[in-house]
């Protein structure tokens, strides 16, 4: 569904985020033999993370998407208010979702503290982007998202060592 939707609707980003978030759930399920809250928490983290990450990319390259005929949200949202709001809403949802591994017993309190700090940082970057809707703020959100995901995984693994 993702590929045909790319030329028709900005909803393609959400549809594409599902297969993008499946690998951690698949790995979890393969190792445990069942779908459980731990795997679903990993899926949710990656799913929610992708939206602010991609809103930043799509904002920076909105002219290229427009020229290519892709109706990405930053293309149809010319002033960027909705694009910024989407980045903030998903970054805000990511913060409590990133604490689910601790609640599920997958990780401990050290991970929860690191996840909360990283989540607050990503949310701040998304809020800055939403307020200014500038390429500079989008770039900061993009790089913040690139740092966020590996660090959260490292924290989760290190917390169990």
N, CA, C and O of each residue as an XYZ file, in Angstrom:
644
protein
N       0.810     -1.195      0.000
C       0.000      0.000      0.000
C       0.857      1.263      0.000
O       0.465      2.289     -0.557
N       2.011      1.181      0.620
C       2.849      2.361      0.777
C       3.235      2.976     -0.569
O       3.061      4.177     -0.776
N       3.751      2.165     -1.471
C       4.261      2.686     -2.734
C       3.187      3.404     -3.547
O       3.432      4.523     -3.997
N       1.998      2.810     -3.758
C       0.986      3.563     -4.519
C       0.498      4.824     -3.792
O       0.131      5.810     -4.431
N       0.497      4.785     -2.470
C       0.034      5.948     -1.709
C       0.997      7.130     -1.783
O       0.582      8.275     -1.606
N       2.273      6.867     -2.040
C       3.265      7.948     -2.046
C       2.905      9.057     -3.029
O       3.188     10.226     -2.767
N       2.298      8.716     -4.136
C       1.930      9.726     -5.138
C       0.529     10.286     -4.924
O       0.103     11.190     -5.643
N      -0.189      9.750     -3.935
C      -1.585     10.151     -3.753
C      -1.866     10.910     -2.457
O      -2.722     11.794     -2.430
N      -1.154     10.571     -1.389
C      -1.555     11.110     -0.089
C      -0.380     11.168      0.887
O       0.501     10.308      0.867
N      -0.379     12.196      1.745
C       0.663     12.249      2.773
C       0.505     11.160      3.838
O       1.407     10.966      4.654
N      -0.603     10.460      3.843
C      -0.817      9.355      4.796
C       0.180      8.218      4.531
O       0.378      7.344      5.376
N       0.797      8.243      3.358
C       1.792      7.216      3.016
C       2.902      7.142      4.057
O       3.455      6.069      4.300
N       3.230      8.273      4.671
C       4.275      8.282      5.698
C       3.893      7.386      6.870
O       4.718      6.613      7.358
N       2.650      7.486      7.321
C       2.197      6.634      8.430
C       2.119      5.175      8.013
O       2.495      4.282      8.773
N       1.633      4.938      6.808
C       1.542      3.565      6.312
C       2.934      2.956      6.208
O       3.137      1.800      6.579
N       3.890      3.726      5.707
C       5.265      3.243      5.581
C       5.970      3.054      6.909
O       6.927      2.285      7.002
N       5.506      3.750      7.938
C       6.118      3.607      9.262
C       5.831      2.234      9.872
O       6.583      1.768     10.728
N       4.759      1.592      9.441
C       4.434      0.263      9.980
C       5.502     -0.763      9.580
O       6.088     -1.391     10.462
N       5.774     -0.956      8.284
C       6.839     -1.921      7.959
C       8.204     -1.470      8.460
O       9.075     -2.301      8.715
N       8.398     -0.166      8.603
C       9.653      0.331      9.148
C       9.861     -0.060     10.604
O      10.994     -0.199     11.063
N       8.766     -0.235     11.322
C       8.841     -0.573     12.746
C       8.724     -2.071     13.019
O       8.883     -2.503     14.161
N       8.452     -2.854     12.002
C       8.267     -4.296     12.209
C       9.533     -5.079     12.571
O       9.425     -6.040     13.332
N      10.726     -4.729     12.073
C      11.903     -5.560     12.393
C      12.138     -5.822     13.877
O      12.421     -6.966     14.231
N      12.037     -4.827     14.774
C      12.243     -5.170     16.191
C      11.172     -6.128     16.724
O      11.472     -7.013     17.527
N       9.938     -5.952     16.282
C       8.864     -6.852     16.718
C       9.092     -8.254     16.175
O       8.876     -9.239     16.881
N       9.521     -8.346     14.940
C       9.793     -9.657     14.336
C      10.933    -10.356     15.080
O      10.840    -11.540     15.405
N      12.016     -9.606     15.346
C      13.146    -10.190     16.081
C      12.743    -10.638     17.473
O      13.120    -11.724     17.915
N      11.978     -9.806     18.165
C      11.507    -10.141     19.508
C      10.652    -11.407     19.455
O      10.849    -12.332     20.243
N       9.717    -11.436     18.533
C       8.797    -12.566     18.425
C       9.536    -13.842     18.050
O       9.224    -14.916     18.566
N      10.519    -13.732     17.151
C      11.295    -14.912     16.761
C      12.090    -15.458     17.940
O      12.214    -16.673     18.092
N      12.630    -14.572     18.777
C      13.435    -15.047     19.902
C      12.594    -15.550     21.067
O      13.051    -16.392     21.840
N      11.387    -15.051     21.200
C      10.515    -15.427     22.313
C       9.449    -16.446     21.941
O       8.880    -17.107     22.810
N       9.186    -16.566     20.661
C       8.166    -17.517     20.221
C       6.744    -17.000     20.360
O       5.789    -17.751     20.161
N       6.593    -15.723     20.700
C       5.254    -15.143     20.814
C       5.337    -13.622     20.745
O       6.369    -13.027     21.055
N       4.247    -13.015     20.339
C       4.147    -11.567     20.390
C       3.795    -11.202     21.825
O       2.848    -11.739     22.399
N       4.570    -10.278     22.400
C       4.310     -9.869     23.776
C       4.571     -8.374     23.925
O       4.992     -7.708     22.979
N       4.320     -7.867     25.103
C       4.410     -6.435     25.366
C       5.803     -5.882     25.089
O       5.927     -4.745     24.635
N       6.846     -6.651     25.348
C       8.202     -6.184     25.067
C       8.410     -5.889     23.593
O       8.931     -4.833     23.235
N       8.009     -6.808     22.746
C       8.135     -6.610     21.307
C       7.247     -5.488     20.805
O       7.647     -4.715     19.935
N       6.049     -5.396     21.347
C       5.141     -4.320     20.948
C       5.688     -2.959     21.361
O       5.506     -1.972     20.649
N       6.361     -2.905     22.518
C       6.977     -1.649     22.960
C       8.079     -1.226     21.992
O       8.189     -0.048     21.652
N       8.893     -2.179     21.547
C       9.955     -1.871     20.581
C       9.361     -1.380     19.263
O       9.858     -0.422     18.670
N       8.291     -2.043     18.806
C       7.591     -1.612     17.596
C       7.104     -0.172     17.749
O       7.307      0.655     16.860
N       6.468      0.118     18.866
C       5.895      1.442     19.086
C       6.977      2.519     19.114
O       6.784      3.605     18.568
N       8.097      2.230     19.737
C       9.199      3.197     19.774
C       9.643      3.539     18.359
O       9.758      4.716     18.017
N       9.892      2.536     17.536
C      10.375      2.796     16.179
C       9.288      3.468     15.338
O       9.581      4.381     14.566
N       8.046      3.026     15.480
C       6.948      3.630     14.721
C       6.845      5.124     15.033
O       6.831      5.949     14.118
N       6.774      5.472     16.307
C       6.608      6.873     16.690
C       7.838      7.708     16.343
O       7.702      8.870     15.958
N       9.014      7.145     16.470
C      10.263      7.849     16.165
C      10.327      8.279     14.706
O      10.849      9.348     14.389
N       9.794      7.442     13.819
C       9.912      7.710     12.386
C       9.228      9.002     11.946
O       9.680      9.642     10.997
N       8.158      9.391     12.612
C       7.402     10.543     12.126
C       8.164     11.858     12.316
O       8.317     12.596     11.343
N       8.648     12.190     13.517
C       9.444     13.428     13.594
C      10.709     13.358     12.729
O      11.115     14.353     12.129
N      11.316     12.187     12.672
C      12.503     11.981     11.827
C      12.172     12.312     10.375
O      12.900     13.056      9.718
N      11.079     11.760      9.886
C      10.741     11.973      8.482
C      10.165     13.360      8.223
O      10.377     13.909      7.141
N       9.448     13.943      9.174
C       8.945     15.305      8.970
C      10.111     16.264      8.778
O      10.029     17.192      7.974
N      11.194     16.042      9.513
C      12.385     16.879      9.350
C      12.976     16.704      7.953
O      13.298     17.688      7.289
N      13.117     15.471      7.511
C      13.646     15.210      6.163
C      12.735     15.818      5.106
O      13.197     16.520      4.206
N      11.449     15.548      5.219
C      10.496     16.018      4.216
C      10.443     17.545      4.169
O      10.246     18.123      3.100
N      10.618     18.205      5.323
C      10.633     19.665      5.327
C      11.870     20.187      4.585
O      11.770     21.099      3.764
N      13.025     19.603      4.880
C      14.257     20.066      4.243
C      14.237     19.850      2.733
O      14.825     20.628      1.983
N      13.561     18.793      2.291
C      13.554     18.462      0.867
C      12.168     18.616      0.237
O      11.853     17.956     -0.753
N      11.348     19.487      0.814
C       9.973     19.657      0.336
C       9.916     20.103     -1.118
O       9.012     19.695     -1.847
N      10.853     20.924     -1.553
C      10.846     21.358     -2.955
C      11.132     20.182     -3.887
O      10.531     20.076     -4.956
N      12.029     19.318     -3.491
C      12.325     18.131     -4.301
C      11.115     17.203     -4.365
O      10.792     16.673     -5.429
N      10.440     17.004     -3.221
C       9.239     16.179     -3.215
C       8.152     16.791     -4.097
O       7.456     16.077     -4.819
N       8.010     18.114     -4.033
C       7.016     18.803     -4.861
C       7.323     18.582     -6.339
O       6.433     18.232     -7.114
N       8.577     18.784     -6.731
C       8.972     18.608     -8.130
C       8.769     17.170     -8.608
O       8.463     16.932     -9.776
N       8.940     16.226     -7.702
C       8.773     14.812     -8.060
C       7.308     14.381     -8.044
O       6.983     13.271     -8.465
N       6.426     15.256     -7.561
C       5.002     14.928     -7.545
C       4.558     14.110     -6.344
O       3.533     13.430     -6.397
N       5.328     14.173     -5.256
C       4.954     13.452     -4.043
C       4.260     14.423     -3.084
O       4.882     15.388     -2.641
N       3.001     14.193     -2.757
C       2.274     15.114     -1.879
C       2.570     14.870     -0.397
O       1.664     14.607      0.394
N       3.835     14.959     -0.040
C       4.224     14.788      1.356
C       3.599     15.929      2.159
O       3.274     16.976      1.599
N       3.433     15.734      3.438
C       2.786     16.747      4.259
C       3.440     18.131      4.106
O       2.718     19.113      3.934
N       4.774     18.248      4.161
C       5.363     19.583      3.985
C       5.122     20.201      2.604
O       5.260     21.413      2.439
N       4.771     19.398      1.636
C       4.465     19.925      0.305
C       3.069     20.549      0.293
O       2.880     21.637     -0.250
N       2.099     19.867      0.884
C       0.729     20.386      0.861
C       0.450     21.345      2.023
O      -0.543     22.071      2.001
N       1.305     21.350      3.014
C       1.185     22.227      4.184
C       2.211     23.350      4.025
O       3.264     23.329      4.662
N       1.902     24.316      3.183
C       2.897     25.305      2.767
C       3.472     26.143      3.912
O       4.641     26.524      3.854
N       2.684     26.439      4.948
C       3.245     27.236      6.041
C       3.920     26.363      7.100
O       4.603     26.885      7.981
N       3.740     25.054      7.027
C       4.438     24.122      7.905
C       3.837     23.935      9.285
O       4.400     23.208     10.103
N       2.713     24.568      9.565
C       2.121     24.431     10.904
C       1.729     22.990     11.211
O       2.025     22.476     12.289
N       1.073     22.352     10.276
C       0.649     20.958     10.495
C       1.862     20.032     10.546
O       1.897     19.094     11.343
N       2.836     20.291      9.714
C       4.063     19.484      9.710
C       4.745     19.558     11.073
O       5.140     18.537     11.635
N       4.879     20.771     11.597
C       5.481     20.949     12.916
C       4.659     20.288     14.003
O       5.206     19.662     14.911
N       3.339     20.425     13.909
C       2.454     19.806     14.910
C       2.594     18.285     14.884
O       2.632     17.653     15.939
N       2.670     17.694     13.701
C       2.855     16.239     13.589
C       4.162     15.807     14.261
O       4.196     14.811     14.984
N       5.225     16.560     14.017
C       6.513     16.225     14.624
C       6.416     16.277     16.149
O       6.946     15.404     16.836
N       5.746     17.289     16.673
C       5.618     17.433     18.128
C       4.720     16.344     18.714
O       5.058     15.753     19.740
N       3.592     16.075     18.080
C       2.648     15.076     18.610
C       3.314     13.705     18.689
O       3.184     13.013     19.699
N       4.018     13.310     17.646
C       4.648     11.983     17.656
C       5.854     11.931     18.587
O       6.105     10.904     19.218
N       6.609     13.037     18.680
C       7.724     13.072     19.632
C       7.190     13.029     21.060
O       7.788     12.393     21.928
N       6.072     13.702     21.307
C       5.461     13.685     22.645
C       4.943     12.291     22.982
O       5.074     11.842     24.120
N       4.363     11.612     22.018
C       3.873     10.250     22.249
C       5.033      9.275     22.449
O       4.906      8.287     23.173
N       6.151      9.558     21.810
C       7.330      8.695     21.929
C       7.892      8.694     23.345
O       8.399      7.672     23.808
N       7.811      9.815     24.029
C       8.389      9.907     25.371
C       7.798      8.859     26.314
O       8.569      8.074     26.866
N       6.484      8.793     26.535
C       5.957      7.732     27.415
C       6.101      6.337     26.803
O       6.293      5.361     27.528
N       6.008      6.239     25.474
C       6.152      4.925     24.833
C       7.545      4.352     25.090
O       7.708      3.140     25.228
N       8.549      5.234     25.152
C       9.919      4.751     25.375
C      10.113      4.218     26.791
O      11.106      3.546     27.067
N       9.187      4.507     27.678
C       9.265      3.988     29.044
C       8.586      2.625     29.191
O       8.736      1.966     30.220
N       7.852      2.205     28.181
C       7.172      0.905     28.228
C       8.119     -0.274     28.468
O       7.755     -1.189     29.206
N       9.330     -0.291     27.870
C      10.219     -1.421     28.161
C      10.507     -1.594     29.658
O      10.633     -2.721     30.139
N      10.610     -0.492     30.385
C      10.830     -0.594     31.825
C       9.581     -1.148     32.502
O       9.676     -2.023     33.363
N       8.428     -0.648     32.121
C       7.174     -1.130     32.706
C       6.933     -2.608     32.387
O       6.313     -3.328     33.169
N       7.432     -3.050     31.226
C       7.268     -4.450     30.824
C       8.358     -5.351     31.390
O       8.323     -6.564     31.183
N       9.322     -4.779     32.098
C      10.399     -5.578     32.686
C      11.514     -5.906     31.720
O      12.376     -6.728     32.031
N      11.518     -5.281     30.553
C      12.558     -5.519     29.558
C      13.834     -4.772     29.926
O      14.938     -5.225     29.623
N      13.677     -3.645     30.572
C      14.819     -2.833     30.972
C      14.575     -2.299     32.375
O      13.496     -2.463     32.943
N      15.594     -1.664     32.915
C      15.497     -1.172     34.291
C      15.381      0.335     34.383
O      15.091      1.024     33.405
N      15.617      0.823     35.584
C      15.442      2.247     35.859
C      16.490      3.127     35.189
O      16.187      4.255     34.801
N      17.707      2.636     35.049
C      18.741      3.433     34.376
C      18.322      3.723     32.942
O      18.452      4.848     32.461
N      17.818      2.697     32.265
C      17.304      2.899     30.908
C      16.181      3.927     30.922
O      16.157      4.816     30.070
N      15.257      3.828     31.861
C      14.109      4.735     31.901
C      14.566      6.187     32.029
O      14.009      7.070     31.376
N      15.564      6.438     32.856
C      16.071      7.804     33.014
C      16.679      8.296     31.704
O      16.403      9.413     31.267
N      17.504      7.463     31.081
C      18.141      7.844     29.811
C      17.081      8.040     28.728
O      17.155      8.998     27.959
N      16.105      7.150     28.662
C      15.031      7.279     27.667
C      14.244      8.568     27.877
O      13.875      9.236     26.911
N      13.987      8.916     29.128
C      13.244     10.147     29.419
C      14.044     11.381     28.992
O      13.488     12.318     28.420
N      15.344     11.376     29.272
C      16.196     12.512     28.886
C      16.273     12.613     27.364
O      16.115     13.697     26.803
N      16.515     11.485     26.698
C      16.582     11.499     25.236
C      15.246     11.926     24.626
O      15.210     12.702     23.670
N      14.158     11.416     25.182
C      12.826     11.771     24.687
C      12.527     13.248     24.874
O      11.949     13.883     23.992
N      12.918     13.795     26.016
C      12.716     15.227     26.261
C      13.530     16.063     25.271
O      13.060     17.094     24.790
N      14.739     15.618     24.972
C      15.579     16.317     23.998
C      14.972     16.292     22.608
O      14.960     17.304     21.907
N      14.465     15.124     22.209
C      13.840     15.014     20.891
C      12.570     15.860     20.830
O      12.305     16.515     19.822
N      11.799     15.845     21.890
C      10.584     16.666     21.944
C      10.934     18.151     21.869
O      10.241     18.912     21.193
N      11.987     18.568     22.544
C      12.415     19.970     22.476
C      12.823     20.353     21.056
O      12.501     21.444     20.586
N      13.530     19.454     20.377
C      13.928     19.726     18.991
C      12.701     19.806     18.081
O      12.646     20.649     17.186
N      11.723     18.934     18.307
C      10.486     18.971     17.517
C       9.721     20.261     17.787
O       9.176     20.863     16.861
N       9.676     20.688     19.041
C       8.980     21.927     19.390
C       9.669     23.131     18.756
O       9.007     24.053     18.281
N      10.987     23.118     18.749
C      11.729     24.212     18.106
C      11.427     24.250     16.610
O      11.232     25.321     16.036
N      11.391     23.087     15.989
C      11.049     23.017     14.571
C       9.623     23.522     14.328
O       9.379     24.290     13.398
N       8.691     23.085     15.169
C       7.294     23.505     15.006
C       7.144     25.016     15.167
O       6.334     25.639     14.481
N       7.918     25.598     16.066
C       7.821     27.041     16.310
C       8.425     27.852     15.166
O       7.861     28.869     14.760
N       9.553     27.414     14.652
C      10.244     28.217     13.630
C       9.973     27.755     12.199
O       9.973     28.552     11.261
N       9.742     26.454     12.053
C       9.551     25.844     10.736
C      10.654     26.279      9.754
O      10.402     26.630      8.601
N      11.865     26.235     10.268
C      13.025     26.615      9.457
C      13.807     25.367      9.058
O      13.699     24.315      9.689
N      14.585     25.510      8.008
C      15.440     24.399      7.595
C      16.472     24.073      8.672
O      16.820     22.911      8.883
N      16.952     25.106      9.343
C      17.941     24.896     10.408
C      17.347     24.062     11.550
O      17.987     23.129     12.035
N      16.144     24.392     11.972
C      15.491     23.631     13.044
C      15.146     22.221     12.572
O      15.224     21.272     13.353
N      14.766     22.075     11.306
C      14.490     20.742     10.761
C      15.758     19.899     10.772
O      15.718     18.711     11.091
N      16.881     20.517     10.422
C      18.161     19.804     10.424
C      18.528     19.373     11.837
O      19.023     18.263     12.035
N      18.292     20.239     12.823
C      18.566     19.877     14.215
C      17.681     18.722     14.667
O      18.144     17.812     15.355
N      16.407     18.758     14.279
C      15.500     17.652     14.607
C      15.973     16.371     13.938
O      15.982     15.310     14.561
N      16.363     16.465     12.679
C      16.850     15.293     11.955
C      18.069     14.681     12.649
O      18.100     13.475     12.892
N      19.063     15.496     12.967
C      20.260     14.968     13.625
C      19.948     14.478     15.036
O      20.522     13.491     15.495
N      19.039     15.170     15.725
C      18.616     14.694     17.038
C      17.968     13.327     16.962
O      18.176     12.481     17.831
N      17.184     13.116     15.921
C      16.535     11.809     15.761
C      17.555     10.725     15.413
O      17.407      9.570     15.814
N      18.589     11.108     14.666
C      19.645     10.139     14.338
C      20.414      9.708     15.573
O      20.854      8.562     15.662
N      20.580     10.603     16.516
C      21.277     10.292     17.764
C      20.367      9.503     18.706
O      20.817      8.581     19.387
N      19.095      9.868     18.739
C      18.141      9.291     19.686
C      18.059      7.768     19.588
O      18.234      7.075     20.590
N      17.801      7.251     18.413
C      17.493      5.822     18.285
C      18.659      4.911     18.675
O      18.449      3.985     19.459
N      19.874      5.126     18.169
C      20.960      4.240     18.623
C      21.245      4.375     20.118
O      21.560      3.388     20.784
N      21.133      5.598     20.645
C      21.408      5.764     22.078
C      20.365      5.076     22.947
O      20.695      4.536     24.003
N      19.132      5.091     22.518
C      18.098      4.421     23.321
C      18.311      2.905     23.296
O      18.110      2.230     24.306
N      18.719      2.371     22.135
C      18.998      0.927     22.061
C      20.213      0.584     22.912
O      20.203     -0.410     23.638
N      21.261      1.404     22.826
C      22.454      1.163     23.640
C      22.101      1.197     25.122
O      22.563      0.356     25.893
N      21.287      2.162     25.519
C      20.868      2.261     26.935
C      20.090      1.033     27.354
O      20.264      0.530     28.464
N      19.234      0.547     26.472
C      18.414     -0.637     26.806
C      19.310     -1.865     26.981
O      19.120     -2.656     27.905
N      20.278     -2.010     26.092
C      21.184     -3.162     26.176
C      22.106     -3.030     27.394
O      22.280     -3.983     28.152
N      22.690     -1.848     27.573
C      23.630     -1.643     28.695
C      22.925     -1.820     30.042
O      23.537     -2.282     31.005
N      21.672     -1.463     30.113
C      20.933     -1.590     31.368
C      20.747     -3.057     31.779
O      20.526     -3.354     32.953
N      20.835     -3.953     30.821
C      20.668     -5.388     31.108
C      21.997     -6.116     31.314
O      22.009     -7.279     31.716
N      23.106     -5.446     31.045
C      24.422     -6.096     31.199
C      24.833     -6.211     32.652
O      25.908     -6.732     32.950
